[in-house]
């Protein structure tokens, strides 16, 4: 055996134990690795399960969060909708309250204006009454002078001119009485379309530079009105429109039937119901707010005194109010003006218009008791009635009149009695005379009108009413009418 073989044999003999150890070590390492692998797999499985569990929990929480989010959004939507509804209701309530406040302010404004006009009307009525008494004295003396004067007399024309001025004064006081709603009225069912057509035709002939546009409701209702005063309203409004259009323009007339609700009626201080509306418009210069506020005030004018006394629209206001209606004006500076007046509808049939009575002087032989607190009027009327042939007794107060009537009731055929007297007034005197003789014939006389004071007395049995001032023809005719009544 060689040396190398011996060496190899020695290596083989030595290697197995080492190899075995190494193999054992390797086996241990492998088992360790396997154990580690098994541990890693378990941990990985656990981690995966944990991950899955966490993800599932996260999913559940996300779902819960999403559900809560939807619930919250729905609650917000409902709450927002409720708030929007509440806000809308609140805004509507605010607007309603604002409208009510505006209506109340407008109503207060109209009420204050009506109260002011009523107060001024009372003053105007008193002034007109005093003026009428003064004019009565002048007219009475003029009538007496003219009775004894031939038309060829040197002063005849002068006296007639004075009489014309008295008529102008009467027209002025009539405007004041109309404003005070005290003007005498003869109320009859009236077709306003017909009155408008006639009055505007008369007006248009004098103002060729103004064109007229009319739109009148063919089915317009009737109104219970005084034709003369309605004509006065219309002519005043036409003239007022023409003054606003000095260079010419358009006069626009409209009529229609309207119904006023309780709310609308309260605003204009009238009764609710059916009305006839008349509109008179122009394309003139218009009015500013200050002018609109004062347009119906007595003696207020923007045209100068050479064009009137500022009573035209004042009398319009009074006449409309006296007919239980109301008037409104719409105007802006530079945009023209429109006056609208409303009168209550009536179901009455149209009445025939009375012809004017012939101006003749009628006399008699009866006994007349004339009662007035103005001595000047007593003097002129005593002479006037005596000139007409009557026997005249006079008294300047109610007590004296009652005494004279009680003593001479068998011979006194007629009493002419002033309505307004200090102490015992006309009504009290009349009632006392009726107690003496229920068939007493009485004519009431006043500078006021039958619609103001004497209406109640007329309803109690008074035979007639005559408004001062009156001429001899008028009083002579009225006396004969009452004396000849059965």
QUIWO-V612501 format. One line per field, one symbol per residue. psi: psi as a letter, one per 30 degrees, with the letter a starting at -180 (. if undefined). A space follows every 10 residues. Layout:
psi = ???
This chain:
psi = kleeeeeeee eeeeeeeeee eeeeeeeeee eeeeeeeeee eeeeeeeeee eeeeeeeeee eeeeeeeeee eeeeeeeeee eeeeeeeeee eeeeeeeeee eeeeeeeeee eeeeeeeeee eeeeeeeeee eeeeeeeeee eeeeefegkl ffkfgeeeee eeeeeeeeee eefeeeeeeg hgkkkjklkk jeeeeeeeee eeefffiffk kkkkjkjfgk llljljeeee eeeeeeeeee eeffifglak kjkkklklkk leeeeeeghl klaklkkkkj llhafaklee eefgfgkkgk kgflffgagg fefeeeeeee efggalklkk kkkggllkkk kkkkllgllk lkkklkkkil kkaaglkkjk kkfjeeeeee eeeeeeeffl kkklkgleee eeeeeeegff fjfkkjkkej klbjaeeeee eeeefejfgk kkkkklfalf fdefeeeefg gkelkkklll leeeeeeeee eeefk.
